[in-house]
Amino acid sequence: MNPRSQHEQSSPTSRTPQSAEPRGGGRAQGGAGAGEHAGRHEDMSHFEECARLCHECHDECLHLVPHCLDLGGPHAAKAHITALLDCAQFCHLADDLMHRHSPHAAHLCRECAEVCRACAASCDKLATGADAQRHRACADLCRRCADACAEMAGA
């Protein structure tokens, strides 16, 4: 067996229908019916959207931290910085677990949704003045991520 065929066998897209996972199996192979294929495509599309939003939310929250620290005052308050960092970390971990098809992804996504909503609320409170747009953008992204994670978790 050559190295390429070993890689192809372990690739998520080379799984057989019996072992394909709904969130990451790629295209259905073999004798899957049209309804089963459509369901897998829809699950994969939602998986990709949720993972993308987790990645973007992680980045947005991390990028907002130094901005908030520079602004000082309530923007640099421990509670707000903690909300941003917690959200970034949960989103990063959720994205990672989803891509690895971890059995823990669903319950972490449920927690991630809760943390994202808390971060959105914190950003909403600070969305005033000259920097309002940055905090509104972060809050909106956190809410979209929370909704996708809640759906991914089946909540």
C-alpha positions as CSV (number, residue, x, y, z in Angstrom):
1,M,0.0,0.0,0.0
2,N,1.5,3.4,-1.0
3,P,1.3,6.5,1.3
4,R,-1.3,8.1,-0.9
5,S,-3.8,5.3,-0.6
6,Q,-3.3,5.3,3.2
7,H,-4.2,9.0,3.2
8,E,-7.2,8.5,0.9
9,Q,-8.5,5.7,3.2
10,S,-8.3,8.0,6.3
11,S,-9.7,11.0,4.6
12,P,-13.2,12.1,5.7
13,T,-14.4,12.2,2.1
14,S,-13.4,8.6,1.5
15,R,-15.7,7.1,4.1
16,T,-18.3,4.6,3.2
17,P,-21.9,5.5,3.8
18,Q,-22.0,3.2,6.9
19,S,-19.2,5.1,8.6
20,A,-19.8,8.7,7.3
21,E,-20.7,11.1,10.0
22,P,-23.5,13.5,9.3
23,R,-21.4,16.6,10.0
24,G,-18.3,15.8,8.1
25,G,-18.6,12.8,5.8
26,G,-18.5,14.8,2.6
27,R,-20.4,13.4,-0.4
28,A,-22.4,10.3,0.0
29,Q,-21.0,7.2,-1.8
30,G,-22.3,3.9,-2.8
31,G,-26.1,3.2,-2.8
32,A,-27.3,6.2,-0.8
33,G,-30.7,7.4,-1.8
34,A,-31.4,10.9,-2.9
35,G,-33.0,11.9,0.4
36,E,-30.1,10.5,2.4
37,H,-27.7,12.4,0.2
38,A,-29.6,15.6,0.5
39,G,-29.7,15.3,4.3
40,R,-25.9,14.8,4.4
41,H,-25.4,17.8,2.1
42,E,-27.6,19.9,4.4
43,D,-25.8,18.7,7.5
44,M,-22.4,19.3,5.9
45,S,-23.4,22.8,4.8
46,H,-24.6,23.6,8.4
47,F,-21.4,22.1,9.8
48,E,-19.3,24.3,7.4
49,E,-21.2,27.4,8.3
50,C,-21.0,26.8,12.1
51,A,-17.3,26.1,11.9
52,R,-16.7,29.2,9.7
53,L,-18.7,31.4,12.2
54,C,-16.8,29.9,15.2
55,H,-13.5,30.8,13.4
56,E,-14.6,34.3,12.6
57,C,-16.0,34.9,16.1
58,H,-12.7,33.7,17.6
59,D,-10.8,36.1,15.4
60,E,-13.1,39.1,16.0
61,C,-13.1,38.7,19.8
62,L,-9.3,38.4,19.9
63,H,-8.9,41.5,17.7
64,L,-11.2,43.5,19.9
65,V,-9.2,42.9,23.1
66,P,-6.3,45.2,22.4
67,H,-8.7,47.9,21.1
68,C,-10.7,47.7,24.3
69,L,-7.6,47.8,26.4
70,D,-6.4,50.9,24.5
71,L,-9.8,52.6,25.1
72,G,-9.6,51.9,28.8
73,G,-12.4,52.6,31.2
74,P,-15.4,50.2,31.0
75,H,-14.0,48.7,27.8
76,A,-11.0,47.5,29.6
77,A,-13.0,46.2,32.6
78,K,-12.1,42.6,33.7
79,A,-15.6,41.4,33.0
80,H,-15.7,42.6,29.4
81,I,-12.1,41.4,28.6
82,T,-13.0,38.0,30.2
83,A,-16.1,37.8,28.1
84,L,-14.2,38.4,24.9
85,L,-11.4,35.9,25.8
86,D,-13.8,33.3,26.9
87,C,-15.8,33.6,23.7
88,A,-12.7,33.4,21.6
89,Q,-11.5,30.3,23.4
90,F,-14.8,28.5,23.3
91,C,-15.2,29.3,19.6
92,H,-11.7,28.1,18.8
93,L,-12.3,24.8,20.7
94,A,-15.7,24.3,19.1
95,D,-14.3,24.8,15.7
96,D,-11.5,22.3,16.4
97,L,-13.8,19.7,17.9
98,M,-16.2,19.9,14.9
99,H,-13.4,19.5,12.4
100,R,-12.1,16.4,14.3
101,H,-15.6,15.0,14.5
102,S,-15.2,14.7,18.3
103,P,-18.1,13.1,20.2
104,H,-17.8,16.2,22.5
105,A,-18.5,18.7,19.8
106,A,-22.3,18.8,20.3
107,H,-22.2,19.6,24.0
108,L,-19.4,22.0,23.6
109,C,-21.4,23.8,20.9
110,R,-24.2,24.2,23.4
111,E,-21.8,25.8,25.9
112,C,-20.2,27.9,23.1
113,A,-23.7,29.3,22.2
114,E,-24.1,30.4,25.8
115,V,-20.7,32.0,26.0
116,C,-21.2,33.8,22.7
117,R,-24.5,35.2,23.9
118,A,-22.9,36.5,27.0
119,C,-20.1,38.2,25.0
120,A,-22.7,39.7,22.6
121,A,-24.5,41.2,25.6
122,S,-21.2,42.6,27.0
123,C,-20.4,44.2,23.6
124,D,-23.9,45.6,23.3
125,K,-23.5,47.4,26.5
126,L,-20.3,49.1,25.3
127,A,-21.6,49.9,21.7
128,T,-21.7,53.7,22.3
129,G,-19.6,56.6,21.1
130,A,-16.9,56.6,18.4
131,D,-16.2,52.8,18.6
132,A,-19.9,51.7,18.7
133,Q,-19.6,50.0,15.2
134,R,-16.7,47.7,16.3
135,H,-18.7,46.5,19.4
136,R,-21.9,46.1,17.4
137,A,-20.1,44.1,14.7
138,C,-18.6,41.8,17.4
139,A,-22.0,41.4,19.1
140,D,-23.7,40.6,15.8
141,L,-21.1,38.0,14.9
142,C,-21.3,36.5,18.4
143,R,-25.1,36.2,18.1
144,R,-24.8,34.5,14.6
145,C,-22.2,32.1,16.0
146,A,-24.4,31.4,19.0
147,D,-27.4,30.6,16.8
148,A,-25.3,28.3,14.6
149,C,-23.8,26.5,17.6
150,A,-27.2,26.1,19.2
151,E,-28.5,24.5,16.0
152,M,-25.4,22.3,15.7
153,A,-26.0,21.1,19.3
154,G,-29.6,20.3,18.5
155,A,-30.8,22.8,21.2
